[in-house]
Amino acid sequence: VASAKQIQHQRQQQETLYELNRSITSTLDVAGVLQSLLQHISALFPGHAFAISWFHTDTRRLEPIAHRGFDDGDGLNAGISSAQSLPLLVFQQRSPVAISDARAVELDCLGDPQWTSYLGLPLLAKGEILGVLSFYGREKREFGAEEIDFLNALLNEAAIAIYNSRLFEQTRKQAVELEKSNKIKDEFLKVVWTELKTPLNVIAGYTDMFLQGLLGTMTPIQEKAVETMARQSKELQGLIDTVLQASTIVVERALR
């Protein structure tokens, strides 16, 4: 009988791993990955409350961003916000922290007397710690090595998905910033071309008038000088056109 239960339990764990992997690989939304993780874990461990604390690189702080199983907002604040010492310890050690009975060892570290047991596991991906998953229990609870290994397997799946989601979001933001930068550069070049075009047109107009004799007869030296001016102004106009065209091609390729 024990063997049959064990086989059933292992099968349930494998199905959970499969379902979690299928759900989190179908989205690049971090919030969706976190909620899917909590949903699958809460189904396996009823009667517990769960919270995910996230390390914000901008504030350099570990803060709760997702939860499940708390009765209300006050319970959430009491169970997580004032208990950040435990998730922070997990984060700093990059290893699990387990308290089977906080009352027995006279620890007031869970923030609320309704919580008796605690298990914190780090979210690790590619050598980077992203956050902490915390279990809060109302009864004395000891997590065995096999359960912790299974939970770490779940977290590894989620952590990789979160890592990829963050990488995608960073890439998307960089693409948006690049597009804005390229638009600004493109507008700048157009303005420069417009500002240069006016005096170039004036120069080209007067050189044509000189060459056509509309402004009087020129000496051979003067005629040669005006021809040089006309030729150089055309070359300058062609150079500006080439720069503007090349810049447009670079922008189009960068946005592909």
N, C-alpha and C positions, 0 to 999 in steps of 0.2 A: 504493500500500500504506500509506504513511504517513497519507494522508487517511482511509483506511478505519479505521485504528487510532485516529486522532484522533476520528472520529465515534463509534466504539465506546466510547472512553474518556468522551466527553461524555455519551453515553447512560447509561453506568454511573453517572456522577455525578448525572445527573437522577433516575435510579431510586433512588439512595441518598438524595437529598434528599426524594423522595416517600415512601419507606419510613420515613425518620426522622420526617418530619412526621406521618405516619399513626400511628406508634407513640407519639410523645410527646403528641399531642393527645388520646389516648385515656385519659390518666391525669393526675391532679393530684398525684402523688407525686414529690417531687424526686429521691429515690433512683432511682426507676424511669426518670426522664428521663435522669439521668446515666449509668446503666448502658446504656440504649439508645444514647446518643450514643457511648460507648466501644465498644460492640459494632459499630456501623456503621463507625466510623473504623478499628478494628483489622482489619476485613475488607478495607478499601481499602489499608491500609499494614501488611502482614504483616511480622513480624520486628522490630517496634518495641514499646516499652512506653509506656503512656500513664497519665497521672495528672491528676486534676482537683483543684486547690487551691481551697478555698472561703474567702471572707472572712467571718469571724464578727463580726457587729456588736457582740455583747456583749463579746467579748475583744479586739476590734480586731486580730485576728491572721489571717494567711493560713495555712490548714492543709489538708493532703491529706485528702480524704474519699472518693475513689473512684479505682480503678486497674485496670489490665489489662496483662498481659504480663510481669509481674515473676515471677521464678522462685520466690521464697519471701518470707517476711516480712522477712528480713534484707536481701534485695535491695531490697525496697520502702523500708525505712528508709534504706538507703544511697543509693538513687537519688532519694529525694524529701526526706526530712526534713533531710538535711545539704545539700541543694541548693536550699533555699528562697530563696537569694539570687537565683537566676534567675527563678522565678515571681514573687518580690517585685518584681524589676526590671520584669517585664512589667506587673504590677499598678500600679506607680507611674507608668510611662510610658503606660499604657493603649494600648500598641501592641506588635506582634510583636517577639520577640527570637529570632534564629537563630544557631546556632553549628554550622557544617558539620563542623569537625574540631577538637575541643578540644585534642588532642595537638599538632597543628601549631602552634597559637598558645600552647602551654604553659599552658593553663588547667586548673586542678584544681577546677572549679566544679560538676562533675556528681556528686560524692560517691562514685563508684565507678568504677574504671578500666575496667570493661566498657562503660561508656557513652562514646561518642565524639562523637555529634552531639546537638543539642538544638534544639527549636523550641517556643516558648511563645507562646500566643495568648490575648488577653483575652476573657472572657465579658462582653459588654455588652448591656444591655437598657434602653431608654428613658433613655439617658444615665447609667445607673448601672452600675458595674462590679461583677459578682457574684463573679468568681473568675478562674482561669487554667487553660487546658488545656495540658499539657506533653507533648511527644513526646521519647522517649529512644531513640536508635539506637546499635547496636553498631558500625556502620560509618560511614564518612564519607558524609554525605548533605546535599545541597543542595536545599532546597525552592524551586521556581520561583514566580514571581508568580501564575501561573494556579492552582497548587496552593493557595497561601495564600489566594487569593480564594475558591476553592471551600470550603476549610476554614472560612473566616470566614462563608460562607453557611450551612454546617452549624451553626456556633456561634450564629449569629443566631437560627436556628430553635429551638435548644435553650435559648438565653438567654431568649427570650420565654416559652417554656413554663415555665422555672424561675421567672421573674418572676411569672407568673400563679399558679404553684403556691404560691409564698411568700405572695402576696397572699391566696390562698384560705385558707392556713393561718392567717395573721394574722386574717382575718375570722372564721374558725371559732373561734379562741381568744377573740376579742373577744365573740363570741356566747355562748360558754360562761361567760365572766366576767360578761356582762350578765345571763345567766340566774341565776347565783349571787347577783348583787347584787339582782336583783328578788325572788328567793326570800327573802333576808334582810329586805328592806324589807317584803315581804308578811307575814312572820312578826312583824316588829316592830309593824306596824299592827294585827295581830290581837291581840297582847299588850296594846297600848295600849287597844284597844277593850274587851278583857276587863276590864282594870283600871278603865276609866272606867264600864263597864256596872254594876258592883257598887254604887258610890255613887249613880249615877243611879237605879237601882232602889230604893234605900233612900229617896232623896228623893221619888221618885214615890209610893212606898207611904205615907209619912207625909203627903204633901200630900193624897192620896186620903182618908186617915183623918180629916184635919182637915176636908176639904170635906164628908164624910159625917156629921160631927158625932160621930164616935166618940171624939174626944179632948176633948170639951167644946164649949160654945157659944162662937162667935167673934163679935167685934164686926164691923161692916161693913168697917172699915179692915183688920182682920186677915184677913177673908175675901178681900178684894181682893188683899192681899199674897200670900196662899197661892195664889190663882188665878194670879197673875203667876208665882210660883215653878213651878207645875205647867206652865204654858204654856212658860216658858223652858227647863225641863228636857226637855220633849218636843221643842222646837226643837233643843236641843243634841244629843239622841239622833238626831234626823233628820240633822243636819249631820254627825255622826260616821259614820252609815250611808252618807251620800252620798260622803264622802271615801274610805271603805273600798271602796265599789263603783267609784268612779272610778279608784282605784289598781289594782284588779284588771283593769279594762278596759285601762289603759295597759300593764300587764305582759303581758297576752295579745297585744296588738298588737305589742309589741316583740319577742315570741318568734316571730312569724309569719315 
